[in-house]
Amino acid sequence: MKINISTKLILNYLLLVALVFSSTTFIILHKLNFESKVQLENELVTKARLISEFIPVQIIKQENINQIQPLVRIAKQKAQARITIIAKDGQVLGDSESEPEAMENHRSRPEVIDALQGKIGVSTRYSYTLQKKMLYVAIPAKTSQGEIGGTIRVALPLTTVNTLTVNILPNLWIGIIVALILTIILGYISAHVITKPIRQINAMTQQAIKGNWSQKIPVTTQDEMGSLAKSLNLLFQQVQGNIEAIKNEQNKITAIISSMSEGVIACDTDSRILLINKSIEKTFNVTAADCQNKMLLEAIRNNELDEILSLTLRSGQAQQSELSILVPIQKIFQIYASPLKKEDQTVGAVLVMHDITELKHLENVRKEFISNVSHELKTPLTSIKGFIETLLAGALEDKNNNRRFLSIIQEHADRLGKLINDILELSKLESKEIRLEFQPSDLREIIKKTVETFTPQLVKSKVTCSINIKDPLPQVQADQDKITQVLINLIDNAIKFNKENGSIMITAELQPDSLKVSIKDTGIGLPAADLPRIFERFYRVDKARSRDLGGTGLGLSIVKHIIEAHHGQVGIESIQERGSTFWFTLPI
């Protein structure tokens, strides 16, 4: 909520008055309470001394309760206070409010301790006998020789002091309320007078914001407000004269920006930023306002970019370079830096950043793909060629080995065929050529049928596979053949890389907006360093074993593309030598 200056001034006045009156009230009440208590103590001391004359110390020393108790009852009528006669050993000999025999020893009471030492004892505490907070005053009962023979204690409730305080409080609050009302009235009048020039300046400033720079603020005082009004009038006059020059510069800048579709940075000869466009703001996570007139390296902390700018400004020649940025994501830019010249003098430079990240990525993917495919094809082709040469060299007539050689050639040919099929499948998935046939699908049934096809392989590998799906699962929209292909790849891997007598557990659970399927094995597991790359094409942790088991290195990449085509997610959790859990989700 917006609060104006007048309201703030009034609130300050109110706060000040409230603090002053609250402090004063506290001090007065505290002082009054203290004085009342002191007066009450003096009154009790006087009463105790009168009682000491009525009940002599010789009677107290005799410790005759039957003689003392009636005297105490009589003394109470005159003193109008609670009276207690206490022996030197702390025994209660008489009490105006209770039977002495029923009362405990009082030697440990603070006021009694002081009285037995020859002093006037004073104490304030709650009396459980009278159920009140009491003020106790005790004096020693002395003989003429100065011997202390006991203690005379007189007590009154503190309600007298509290009643006095309560009676004064209403008058104090009335005074505070009246003062606050007067403060509001006077504060409003004062604040209105003080803030009137400020309101005038604010109104003129608002008009200036709208473009009316020809106005003048009236100068009615010679104080700080008058000086501010004069300064603003001078400012308006200067701004009006600079507007045309600024518009001309803006037209030049707009022409430069409008001709560029990439990131643009314009700097002066001191490397201070004159302007940046939206592309630069997004790339470096900065704003044009924050970068204005700052050094390039101060606003955009990139040494390579600053070096390109510095070289352009020093040489006065256009420069070209590549720039890699890692934050927030890796991007590669082609930088074109051109000097801005005026009368053959370099007055600045313009940097244009062309994003070539995708081109570089495609180039790297192409190189990596060709390298991986060549490597994968080379091994089986070399084997096929070697065995064919062996057969042609005479092994064809060797009946003991020729069929084995042909079987090996067939095995490598099948591997080549599988590799080519996987490459074609992955290529179609990446190019979106395959059109998925979405239909309502029962995931539990798909998992069950897929596992049944692995029965011979499970028996041969001595691995058990179980399905643990407790909750009823809703149907999902999915391509059943592709989901089956995903399960085949994951279950096949779980079998191949499992241990003898190992196990596989397949679970499916309902999540807020998806179904999650997990395939957990007790196999060899994967190193933590390899997990981020496990779904890349041709990536293998144990290349030799993977090839021996007939893997192409494309299965998990195909799984990832199929699940992402279903708008799901895929992942892995693994601990080396303890097993792996591959999982994927499908939207409900």
C-alpha positions in Angstrom: 0.0 0.0 0.0 1.3 3.4 -1.0 1.6 5.9 2.0 2.1 9.6 1.2 4.5 12.0 3.0 1.7 13.7 5.0 0.5 10.4 6.4 4.1 9.5 7.3 4.6 12.8 9.1 1.4 12.3 11.1 2.3 8.8 12.0 5.7 9.9 13.1 4.1 12.6 15.3 1.7 10.0 16.8 4.5 7.5 17.4 6.6 10.2 19.1 3.8 11.3 21.4 2.8 7.7 22.2 6.4 6.9 23.1 6.8 10.0 25.3 3.5 9.5 27.1 4.0 5.7 27.5 7.5 6.3 29.0 6.1 9.0 31.3 3.2 6.9 32.4 5.5 4.0 33.1 7.8 6.2 35.2 5.0 7.8 37.1 3.3 4.4 37.9 6.6 2.9 38.9 7.5 5.9 41.1 4.0 5.9 42.6 4.1 2.2 43.3 7.5 2.6 45.0 6.5 5.5 47.1 3.3 3.8 48.2 5.2 0.7 49.1 7.7 2.7 51.1 4.9 4.5 52.9 3.2 1.2 53.7 6.5 -0.2 55.1 7.0 2.8 57.4 3.4 2.5 58.6 3.9 -1.2 59.4 7.2 -0.4 61.2 5.3 2.1 63.4 2.5 -0.4 64.1 5.1 -3.1 65.0 6.8 -0.8 67.5 3.4 0.0 69.1 2.7 -3.7 69.4 6.1 -4.2 71.0 4.9 -1.9 73.8 1.6 -3.8 74.1 3.2 -7.2 74.2 6.5 -6.9 76.1 9.5 -8.9 75.3 9.4 -10.6 78.7 6.1 -12.2 77.7 7.5 -13.3 74.4 10.5 -14.9 76.1 8.2 -17.0 78.2 6.8 -18.6 75.0 3.4 -19.1 76.5 1.1 -19.4 73.5 -2.0 -19.3 75.7 -1.0 -15.9 77.1 0.3 -14.4 73.9 -2.5 -15.4 71.5 -5.3 -13.4 73.2 -3.0 -10.3 73.3 -2.4 -10.7 69.5 -6.1 -10.9 68.8 -6.6 -7.6 70.8 -3.7 -5.9 69.1 -5.1 -6.8 65.7 -8.2 -4.7 66.4 -6.1 -1.7 67.0 -3.4 -2.2 64.3 -5.8 -3.3 61.5 -3.1 -5.6 60.2 -2.0 -9.2 60.5 0.2 -9.7 63.6 2.6 -12.6 64.2 4.7 -13.1 67.3 7.7 -15.4 66.6 10.1 -16.9 69.2 13.8 -16.7 68.9 13.9 -20.3 67.5 11.3 -19.5 64.9 8.3 -21.0 66.6 5.0 -19.0 66.1 3.7 -17.9 69.5 0.8 -16.0 68.2 -1.0 -15.0 65.0 -4.0 -12.9 64.4 -5.2 -14.9 61.4 -4.4 -18.5 62.3 -3.8 -20.9 65.2 0.0 -20.8 66.2 0.1 -24.6 66.8 -0.9 -25.2 63.1 1.7 -22.9 61.7 5.2 -24.1 60.6 8.5 -22.7 62.0 9.2 -19.2 60.7 12.9 -19.0 61.3 13.7 -19.3 57.6 11.5 -16.3 56.6 13.6 -13.5 55.1 12.1 -10.8 57.3 12.5 -12.9 60.4 16.1 -13.6 59.7 16.8 -9.9 59.4 14.9 -9.1 62.6 16.8 -11.8 64.6 20.0 -10.1 63.5 18.7 -6.8 65.0 17.5 -5.2 61.8 14.1 -4.3 60.4 13.1 -7.1 58.0 11.0 -6.4 55.0 9.7 -9.0 52.5 7.0 -9.3 49.9 5.5 -12.7 48.9 2.3 -14.6 48.5 0.6 -15.8 51.6 -1.0 -19.3 51.2 -2.8 -18.8 54.5 -4.6 -15.6 53.4 -4.4 -16.3 49.6 -3.0 -12.8 49.0 0.2 -11.1 48.1 1.4 -9.6 51.4 4.0 -7.0 52.6 5.7 -8.3 55.7 7.7 -6.1 58.2 9.4 -7.7 61.2 11.3 -6.0 64.1 13.3 -7.5 66.9 11.7 -7.7 70.4 14.6 -6.5 72.5 15.1 -6.4 76.3 16.5 -3.3 78.0 19.9 -4.9 77.9 19.6 -5.2 74.1 19.0 -9.0 74.1 16.7 -10.2 71.3 14.0 -12.3 72.7 11.9 -12.9 69.6 10.3 -11.1 66.6 7.2 -9.1 66.1 5.9 -9.2 62.5 3.1 -7.1 61.0 1.7 -7.6 57.5 -0.8 -6.0 55.1 -1.9 -7.0 51.6 -0.5 -5.1 48.7 -3.9 -4.4 47.3 -3.7 -0.9 48.7 -0.8 0.0 46.5 -2.3 -1.7 43.4 -5.7 0.1 44.0 -4.0 3.4 44.0 -2.2 2.6 40.7 -5.5 1.4 39.1 -7.3 4.6 40.2 -4.7 6.8 38.5 -4.5 4.9 35.2 -7.8 6.1 33.7 -6.7 9.8 34.1 -3.4 9.1 32.5 -5.0 7.3 29.5 -7.5 10.1 29.0 -4.5 12.5 28.9 -2.7 10.3 26.3 -5.8 10.1 24.1 -6.4 13.8 24.2 -2.7 14.4 23.3 -3.0 12.0 20.4 -6.1 13.7 19.0 -4.4 17.1 19.2 -1.3 15.6 17.5 -3.4 14.2 14.6 -5.1 17.6 14.0 -1.9 19.7 14.4 0.1 17.1 12.5 -2.3 17.1 9.6 -2.1 20.9 9.3 1.7 20.9 9.6 2.2 18.1 7.1 -0.2 19.7 4.6 1.8 22.9 4.7 5.2 21.2 4.5 4.3 18.8 1.6 2.6 21.3 -0.6 5.8 22.3 -2.5 6.6 18.5 -2.9 3.2 17.9 -4.4 3.7 20.7 -6.9 7.2 19.3 -7.9 5.7 15.8 -8.2 2.9 17.0 -10.5 5.4 18.9 -12.7 7.7 15.9 -12.8 4.8 13.7 -13.9 4.1 16.1 -16.8 7.8 16.0 -17.7 7.7 12.2 -17.9 4.8 12.5 -20.4 7.1 14.7 -22.5 6.1 18.2 -21.4 9.6 19.7 -20.7 8.6 23.3 -21.3 6.9 23.8 -18.0 8.4 25.6 -15.0 8.0 24.9 -11.3 7.0 27.9 -9.3 9.7 29.0 -6.7 7.8 30.2 -3.6 10.4 29.7 -0.9 14.2 30.2 -0.5 14.8 27.0 1.5 15.8 23.6 0.2 12.5 23.1 -1.6 13.1 26.4 -3.5 16.6 25.3 -4.4 15.2 21.9 -5.6 12.6 23.7 -7.8 15.3 25.9 -9.4 17.5 22.8 -10.1 14.6 21.0 -11.7 13.7 24.0 -13.9 17.3 24.1 -15.1 17.2 20.3 -15.7 14.0 20.5 -17.7 15.6 23.2 -19.9 18.7 21.2 -20.6 16.7 18.0 -21.3 14.5 19.8 -23.8 17.6 20.9 -25.7 19.1 17.4 -25.8 15.9 15.6 -26.9 16.5 16.2 -30.6 20.1 15.1 -30.4 19.0 11.9 -28.5 16.4 11.2 -31.1 18.9 11.4 -33.9 21.2 9.0 -32.1 18.3 6.7 -31.4 17.5 6.6 -35.2 21.1 5.6 -35.9 21.0 2.8 -33.3 17.6 1.6 -34.5 18.9 1.4 -38.0 21.8 -0.8 -36.9 19.7 -3.0 -34.7 17.0 -3.5 -37.3 19.5 -4.7 -39.9 20.8 -7.4 -37.6 19.0 -10.6 -36.8 21.7 -12.0 -34.5 23.2 -10.8 -31.2 24.5 -7.3 -31.4 26.8 -5.4 -29.0 27.9 -1.8 -29.7 30.7 -0.3 -27.7 32.6 3.0 -27.7 36.4 3.4 -27.8 36.7 2.8 -24.0 35.0 -0.6 -24.4 31.9 0.8 -22.7 28.6 -0.7 -23.9 26.3 1.6 -25.9 23.6 -0.9 -26.6 22.8 -4.6 -26.7 19.9 -6.4 -28.2 17.5 -9.0 -26.9 19.6 -11.9 -28.2 22.6 -10.8 -26.1 20.4 -10.3 -23.0 19.1 -13.8 -23.3 22.5 -15.4 -24.1 24.4 -13.8 -21.2 21.4 -13.4 -18.8 21.8 -9.6 -18.5 19.6 -6.6 -19.2 20.3 -3.6 -21.4 19.7 -1.2 -18.5 22.3 -2.9 -16.3 24.9 -3.0 -19.1 24.5 0.6 -20.3 27.8 2.5 -20.1 29.6 -0.4 -18.3 32.8 -1.9 -19.5 32.2 -5.0 -21.7 34.2 -7.2 -19.3 32.3 -5.8 -16.3 28.9 -6.4 -17.7 29.6 -9.6 -19.7 32.3 -11.6 -18.0 33.9 -13.2 -21.0 37.6 -12.7 -21.7 37.5 -13.9 -25.3 34.8 -11.5 -26.2 36.7 -8.7 -24.6 39.9 -9.6 -26.4 38.1 -9.6 -29.8 36.7 -6.1 -29.0 40.0 -4.8 -27.8 41.8 -6.1 -31.0 39.2 -4.5 -33.2 39.5 -1.1 -31.4 43.3 -1.2 -31.5 43.7 -2.3 -35.1 40.7 -0.5 -36.6 40.1 -3.7 -38.7 37.3 -6.2 -38.8 37.9 -9.4 -36.8 36.3 -12.9 -36.9 36.5 -15.7 -34.4 34.6 -18.5 -32.7 33.4 -18.3 -29.1 32.3 -21.1 -26.9 30.0 -20.4 -23.9 29.3 -23.0 -21.3 26.8 -21.3 -19.0 23.8 -21.9 -18.7 24.2 -24.4 -21.7 27.1 -24.9 -24.1 26.8 -22.7 -27.2 29.1 -21.9 -30.0 29.1 -18.5 -31.8 30.7 -17.1 -34.8 31.8 -13.6 -33.8 32.1 -10.8 -36.4 33.6 -7.6 -35.0 33.6 -4.4 -37.1 34.9 -1.0 -36.1 32.7 2.1 -36.2 34.5 5.0 -38.0 33.9 8.7 -38.2 36.2 10.7 -40.4 38.6 7.8 -40.5 38.7 7.7 -36.8 37.6 4.6 -34.8 34.8 5.7 -32.5 33.6 2.3 -31.4 32.9 -1.2 -32.6 30.0 -3.5 -33.3 30.1 -7.2 -32.4 27.7 -9.5 -34.2 27.2 -13.0 -32.7 25.9 -15.8 -35.0 24.8 -19.0 -33.2 26.4 -22.0 -34.9 25.8 -24.4 -32.1 23.4 -26.6 -34.1 25.7 -26.7 -37.1 28.7 -27.7 -34.9 26.5 -30.3 -33.2 25.3 -31.8 -36.5 28.9 -31.8 -37.8 30.1 -33.6 -34.7 27.2 -36.1 -34.8 28.0 -36.8 -38.4 31.7 -37.4 -37.7 31.0 -39.5 -34.6 28.3 -41.5 -36.4 30.6 -42.3 -39.4 33.4 -43.2 -37.0 31.3 -45.5 -34.9 29.6 -47.2 -37.9 32.9 -47.7 -39.6 34.3 -49.2 -36.4 31.3 -51.5 -35.8 31.3 -52.7 -39.4 35.0 -53.2 -39.6 35.1 -56.0 -36.9 32.6 -58.4 -38.5 33.7 -57.6 -42.0 37.3 -58.4 -41.1 36.2 -61.7 -39.5 34.1 -62.6 -42.5 36.9 -61.8 -44.9 39.5 -63.7 -42.9 37.4 -66.9 -42.7 36.5 -66.7 -46.5 40.2 -66.4 -47.3 40.8 -69.4 -45.1 38.2 -71.4 -46.8 39.4 -70.4 -50.3 43.0 -71.3 -49.2 41.9 -74.9 -48.8 39.9 -75.1 -45.6 36.8 -75.6 -47.7 37.9 -79.2 -48.2 38.5 -79.7 -44.5 35.3 -81.4 -43.4 36.2 -81.1 -39.7 36.3 -77.3 -39.8 34.6 -75.9 -42.9 31.1 -75.9 -41.4 32.4 -74.2 -38.2 34.0 -71.5 -40.4 30.8 -71.1 -42.3 28.8 -70.8 -39.0 31.1 -68.1 -37.8 30.7 -66.3 -41.1 26.9 -66.6 -40.8 27.1 -65.3 -37.2 29.0 -62.2 -38.2 26.7 -61.7 -41.2 23.7 -61.8 -38.8 25.4 -59.3 -36.6 25.9 -57.0 -39.6 22.3 -57.4 -40.5 21.2 -56.6 -36.9 23.5 -53.6 -36.8 22.2 -52.2 -40.1 18.6 -52.8 -39.0 19.2 -50.9 -35.7 20.9 -48.1 -37.6 17.9 -47.8 -39.9 15.5 -48.0 -37.0 17.3 -45.3 -35.0 17.6 -43.1 -38.1 13.8 -43.3 -38.6 13.1 -42.5 -35.0 15.4 -39.4 -35.1 14.0 -38.2 -38.3 10.4 -38.7 -37.1 9.7 -40.9 -40.1 8.1 -43.6 -38.0 4.5 -42.8 -37.2 3.5 -44.3 -33.9 0.1 -46.1 -33.7 -1.3 -44.9 -30.4 -4.1 -46.9 -28.8 -5.4 -47.8 -25.3 -2.9 -50.3 -24.0 -2.8 -52.6 -20.9 0.8 -52.3 -19.7 0.5 -55.3 -17.4 -0.5 -57.5 -20.3 2.3 -56.2 -22.6 4.9 -56.9 -19.8 3.5 -60.4 -19.2 3.6 -61.4 -22.9 7.1 -60.0 -23.4 8.5 -61.9 -20.4 7.0 -65.1 -21.7 9.1 -64.8 -25.0 12.3 -64.8 -22.9 11.5 -68.1 -21.1 14.1 -70.2 -23.1 16.8 -67.5 -22.7 16.1 -67.2 -19.0 16.4 -71.0 -18.5 19.7 -71.1 -20.5 21.2 -68.2 -18.6 20.0 -69.6 -15.2 18.3 -66.3 -14.4 14.8 -65.9 -12.8 12.4 -63.1 -13.8 9.4 -62.1 -11.8 6.6 -59.5 -12.3 5.5 -57.5 -9.2 2.5 -55.3 -10.1 0.2 -55.0 -7.1 -2.0 -52.0 -7.9 -4.5 -51.9 -10.8 -3.0 -49.9 -13.6 -5.0 -47.6 -15.9 -4.6 -48.0 -19.6 -2.2 -45.7 -21.4 -2.1 -44.4 -25.0 0.9 -46.1 -26.5 2.2 -48.0 -29.6 2.2 -51.5 -28.3 4.8 -52.8 -30.7 7.2 -50.0 -29.8 6.7 -50.5 -26.1 7.3 -54.2 -26.5 10.5 -53.4 -28.4 11.5 -51.2 -25.4 10.8 -54.1 -22.9 12.7 -56.6 -25.1 15.8 -54.4 -25.2 15.8 -53.8 -21.5 15.0 -57.4 -20.4 17.6 -58.7 -22.9 20.2 -56.5 -21.4 19.2 -57.5 -17.9 19.7 -61.2 -18.8 23.0 -60.8 -20.7 24.7 -58.7 -18.1 23.3 -60.6 -15.1 25.1 -63.1 -12.9 24.6 -66.8 -12.8 21.5 -67.7 -10.7 20.7 -64.0 -10.7 17.2 -62.5 -10.8 15.2 -59.8 -12.6 12.3 -57.9 -11.0 9.8 -56.0 -13.2 7.5 -53.5 -11.4 5.0 -51.0 -12.5 3.5 -48.3 -10.3 1.1 -45.5 -10.6 2.4 -41.9 -10.3 0.4 -38.6 -10.2 0.4 -38.2 -14.0 2.2 -41.3 -15.4 3.0 -45.0 -15.1 6.5 -45.9 -14.1 8.0 -49.3 -15.2 11.2 -50.5 -13.7 13.4 -53.5 -14.7 15.8 -54.3 -11.8 18.6 -56.9 -12.2 21.2 -58.4 -9.9 24.0 -58.1 -12.5 27.4 -56.6 -12.8 26.1 -53.0 -12.5 27.7 -49.9 -14.1 30.3 -47.4 -12.9 28.8 -44.1 -11.8 31.0 -42.2 -14.4 29.3 -44.1 -17.2 25.7 -43.5 -16.2 25.2 -40.0 -17.9 26.3 -41.5 -21.3 24.6 -44.9 -21.2 21.8 -43.9 -23.6 24.2 -42.5 -26.3 24.6 -44.3 -29.6 27.3 -47.0 -29.7 28.3 -46.3 -26.1 29.5 -49.4 -24.3 30.9 -49.8 -20.8 32.6 -53.1 -21.5 33.0 -53.1 -25.3 34.5 -56.6 -25.6 31.8 -58.3 -23.6 29.0 -56.3 -25.3 30.2 -57.5 -28.7 30.6 -61.1 -27.5 27.0 -61.0 -26.4 25.9 -59.7 -29.8 25.2 -56.1 -28.8 25.2 -53.3 -31.3 25.5 -50.4 -28.9 22.2 -48.9 -30.2 19.6 -50.7 -28.1 19.4 -48.2 -25.3 19.5 -45.3 -27.7 16.5 -46.8 -29.5 14.7 -47.2 -26.1 15.3 -43.5 -25.3 13.9 -42.3 -28.6 10.8 -44.5 -28.4 10.0 -43.4 -24.8 10.6 -39.7 -25.7 8.3 -40.1 -28.7 5.6 -41.2 -26.2 6.3 -38.0 -24.2 7.8 -40.1 -21.4 11.1 -40.2 -19.6 13.8 -42.9 -19.3 16.6 -43.4 -16.7 18.9 -45.7 -14.9 20.1 -46.3 -11.3 23.0 -48.6 -10.8 25.6 -49.7 -8.3 28.7 -51.6 -9.6 28.7 -55.3 -8.8 25.2 -54.9 -7.2 22.9 -54.5 -10.2 21.1 -51.9 -12.3 17.5 -50.6 -12.5 16.4 -49.2 -15.8 13.0 -47.4 -15.7 10.8 -45.5 -18.0 7.5 -43.5 -17.7 4.5 -43.2 -19.9 1.9 -40.4 -19.5 -1.6 -41.5 -18.4 
